[in-house]
């Protein structure tokens, strides 16, 4: 059985999720979605994964907080762009 503790501690779990997000971006772009829509849709999740990866590998707190903080305004931009802000 693989050592899952080492898999997570190395940050590779977050890398795997980032790779899936990149594949999803390619699929959405090839399906004809505008690049700005794809970016605003996936970037908040990618930012959170970068923060998670920083936390898993023991980075200092600014490297964890910065991508987590950046995910919120990008998420708000996505909500506003979709017209779901009421």
C-alpha positions in Angstrom: 0.0 0.0 0.0 1.4 3.4 -0.9 2.5 5.7 1.9 -0.3 8.3 1.8 1.1 10.3 4.6 4.3 11.0 2.6 2.1 11.7 -0.5 0.3 14.5 1.3 3.4 15.7 3.3 5.3 16.2 0.1 2.5 18.4 -1.4 2.0 16.0 -4.3 -1.7 15.7 -3.4 -2.2 19.4 -4.1 -0.1 19.0 -7.3 -2.4 16.2 -8.5 -5.5 18.5 -8.0 -3.7 21.3 -9.8 -3.0 18.9 -12.7 -6.7 18.0 -12.8 -7.6 21.7 -12.9 -5.2 22.3 -15.8 -6.7 19.4 -17.7 -10.2 20.8 -17.0 -9.1 24.2 -18.3 -7.9 22.6 -21.5 -11.2 20.7 -22.0 -13.2 23.8 -21.3 -11.2 26.0 -23.7 -11.4 23.4 -26.4 -15.2 23.2 -25.9 -15.3 26.9 -26.8 -15.6 28.6 -23.4 -14.0 32.0 -23.3 -10.6 32.1 -21.7 -11.7 34.7 -19.1 -14.6 32.6 -18.0 -12.3 29.5 -17.6 -9.8 31.5 -15.7 -12.3 33.1 -13.3 -13.9 29.7 -12.8 -10.8 27.7 -12.0 -8.4 30.3 -10.6 -9.9 30.4 -7.1 -9.6 26.7 -6.7 -6.0 26.8 -8.0 -5.1 29.5 -5.5 -6.6 27.5 -2.7 -4.6 24.4 -3.8 -1.4 26.5 -3.9 -2.1 27.6 -0.3 -2.8 24.0 0.7 0.5 22.9 -0.9 2.4 25.6 0.9 0.8 24.5 4.2 1.6 20.8 3.5 5.3 21.4 2.8 5.7 23.6 5.9 6.1 27.0 4.2 5.9 30.2 6.3 2.5 31.7 6.9 2.7 34.5 4.2 3.1 31.8 1.5 0.0 30.1 2.8 -2.1 33.2 3.3 -1.3 35.0 0.1 -2.9 32.5 -2.3 -5.8 31.9 0.0 -6.4 35.6 0.2 -6.1 36.0 -3.6 -8.7 33.3 -4.2 -11.5 35.4 -2.7 -11.4 38.5 -5.0 -11.1 36.2 -8.0 -14.1 34.3 -6.8 -16.1 37.5 -6.4 -15.0 38.6 -9.9 -16.4 35.3 -11.2 -19.7 35.8 -9.4 -20.1 39.3 -10.7 -19.2 38.3 -14.2 -21.8 35.6 -14.2 -24.4 38.1 -13.0 -25.2 36.1 -9.9 -24.5 39.0 -7.5 -27.9 40.4 -6.3 
